[in-house]
Amino acid sequence: MTDRATPEDGLEEQLATAPEEHCSFQTSLCSLHDAVNDAHQETLHASSGRSSARKKNARRKQRYPASGVLRVLWEDSTGRERISKAELIDVSVSGLQLQLEEKIPVHTYLTCNAPDLGISGRGSVRYCNFLKGKYRAGVEFTGGTGWREPGQQLVKRSVAG
């Protein structure tokens, strides 16, 4: 019977003749494994809601800190008209963040008219979360809030006659 070389024979011979190459390969493989494991742990950590990094701001328009009190008109789930007092937290040309004593359901339309704050219009509640004993609501005004960014002025046009 003739001896046949098996694939394992060649591998043992290669490992015996070039141990430093094997160590280099093994080190690279271990480094790759550690990097994948670290990335996996970071992904798990981020998806669990414990990430310290804030989500990227996806807003279309910049919001500016603001203060003031306004009344908002809205309908509850029974169709009853409600008026709530709200504290303005921040404002943009297309939305507001309000602090309220009561929860307003998401997708509820509300109307506000506060000319002294430069805000009037109708918007939809995008979120309403309990925070420190009160509710924080984000409201999107598709037709705009009526508020203007700092430095922008209303352009008056005259009709030539």
C-alpha positions as CSV (number, residue, x, y, z in Angstrom):
1,M,0.0,0.0,0.0
2,T,1.3,3.4,-0.8
3,D,1.2,6.3,1.6
4,R,-1.0,9.1,0.5
5,A,-0.5,12.6,1.7
6,T,-3.6,14.1,3.4
7,P,-4.4,17.7,3.6
8,E,-3.7,17.6,7.3
9,D,-0.1,16.5,6.6
10,G,0.6,19.6,4.5
11,L,-0.9,21.8,7.1
12,E,1.2,20.3,9.9
13,E,4.3,20.7,7.8
14,Q,3.4,24.4,7.0
15,L,2.8,25.1,10.7
16,A,6.1,23.5,11.7
17,T,8.1,25.3,9.1
18,A,6.6,28.8,9.5
19,P,5.4,29.3,13.1
20,E,5.8,33.1,12.9
21,E,3.5,33.3,9.9
22,H,0.9,31.2,11.8
23,C,1.2,33.5,14.8
24,S,0.7,36.5,12.7
25,F,-2.4,35.0,11.0
26,Q,-3.8,34.0,14.4
27,T,-3.1,37.4,15.9
28,S,-4.9,39.0,12.9
29,L,-7.8,36.6,13.3
30,C,-8.1,37.4,17.0
31,S,-8.0,41.1,16.4
32,L,-10.7,40.8,13.8
33,H,-12.8,38.7,16.2
34,D,-12.3,41.3,19.0
35,A,-13.3,44.2,16.6
36,V,-16.5,42.3,15.5
37,N,-17.3,41.5,19.2
38,D,-16.8,45.2,20.2
39,A,-19.0,46.4,17.3
40,H,-21.7,43.9,18.3
41,Q,-21.6,45.1,21.9
42,E,-21.9,48.7,20.9
43,T,-24.9,47.9,18.7
44,L,-26.6,46.1,21.5
45,H,-25.8,49.0,23.9
46,A,-27.2,51.6,21.4
47,S,-30.3,49.6,20.6
48,S,-31.1,49.1,24.3
49,G,-31.7,52.9,24.7
50,R,-28.7,53.4,26.9
51,S,-26.6,55.2,24.4
52,S,-25.1,58.4,25.6
53,A,-25.0,59.9,22.1
54,R,-28.1,61.9,21.1
55,K,-29.9,61.1,18.0
56,K,-29.2,63.3,15.0
57,N,-31.7,66.2,14.8
58,A,-33.9,65.4,11.9
59,R,-35.9,68.7,12.0
60,R,-36.3,70.6,8.8
61,K,-36.2,74.0,10.4
62,Q,-34.1,75.2,13.3
63,R,-35.9,75.7,16.6
64,Y,-35.2,78.6,18.9
65,P,-35.6,78.8,22.7
66,A,-38.7,80.8,23.5
67,S,-40.9,81.6,26.5
68,G,-44.4,82.7,27.0
69,V,-47.8,81.3,27.9
70,L,-50.5,80.6,25.3
71,R,-53.8,78.9,25.2
72,V,-54.4,76.0,22.8
73,L,-57.8,74.8,21.6
74,W,-58.3,71.1,20.8
75,E,-60.9,68.3,20.8
76,D,-60.7,65.3,23.1
77,S,-61.6,61.8,22.1
78,T,-65.3,62.4,22.9
79,G,-65.4,65.4,20.6
80,R,-65.6,67.9,23.5
81,E,-63.8,71.1,22.8
82,R,-60.9,71.8,25.3
83,I,-58.7,74.7,26.1
84,S,-55.4,74.1,27.7
85,K,-52.8,76.6,29.1
86,A,-49.4,75.8,27.6
87,E,-45.9,77.2,28.2
88,L,-43.8,77.8,25.1
89,I,-40.4,76.0,25.2
90,D,-39.1,76.5,21.7
91,V,-40.4,77.6,18.3
92,S,-39.6,77.4,14.6
93,V,-41.4,78.5,11.5
94,S,-43.1,75.1,11.3
95,G,-43.5,73.9,14.9
96,L,-43.5,74.4,18.6
97,Q,-42.5,72.6,21.7
98,L,-45.0,73.1,24.6
99,Q,-45.2,72.2,28.2
100,L,-48.7,71.3,29.5
101,E,-50.4,70.1,32.6
102,E,-52.4,67.5,30.7
103,K,-51.7,65.0,28.0
104,I,-52.9,65.7,24.4
105,P,-53.1,62.6,22.3
106,V,-50.7,62.2,19.3
107,H,-52.3,63.3,16.0
108,T,-54.7,65.6,17.7
109,Y,-55.1,68.9,15.9
110,L,-54.9,72.1,18.0
111,T,-55.3,75.7,17.3
112,C,-53.5,78.6,18.9
113,N,-53.6,82.3,18.5
114,A,-50.9,84.3,20.3
115,P,-50.2,87.4,18.3
116,D,-48.0,88.8,21.1
117,L,-45.7,85.8,20.6
118,G,-46.0,86.0,16.8
119,I,-47.7,82.5,16.7
120,S,-51.0,81.5,15.2
121,G,-52.3,78.6,13.3
122,R,-53.3,75.0,13.4
123,G,-50.9,72.1,14.1
124,S,-50.8,68.4,14.8
125,V,-49.4,66.9,18.0
126,R,-46.4,64.7,17.0
127,Y,-45.5,63.5,20.5
128,C,-46.6,64.2,24.0
129,N,-44.4,62.7,26.7
130,F,-44.6,62.9,30.5
131,L,-41.5,64.7,31.8
132,K,-40.9,66.0,35.4
133,G,-44.5,66.1,36.4
134,K,-45.8,67.8,33.2
135,Y,-46.2,66.9,29.5
136,R,-43.9,68.0,26.7
137,A,-45.6,68.1,23.3
138,G,-44.2,68.7,19.9
139,V,-46.6,70.3,17.5
140,E,-46.1,70.5,13.7
141,F,-47.8,73.3,11.8
142,T,-48.0,72.4,8.1
143,G,-49.1,75.9,7.2
144,G,-46.5,77.5,9.5
145,T,-46.7,79.0,12.9
146,G,-46.6,82.6,11.8
147,W,-43.4,83.0,13.7
148,R,-40.3,84.4,11.9
149,E,-36.7,83.4,12.4
150,P,-34.5,86.2,13.9
151,G,-33.3,88.6,11.2
152,Q,-36.2,87.9,8.9
153,Q,-38.6,90.7,8.3
154,L,-42.0,90.7,6.8
155,V,-41.7,92.1,3.3
156,K,-44.5,94.5,2.5
157,R,-45.4,94.9,-1.1
158,S,-47.4,97.8,-2.5
159,V,-49.6,97.6,-5.5
160,A,-48.9,100.2,-8.1
161,G,-52.1,102.0,-9.1
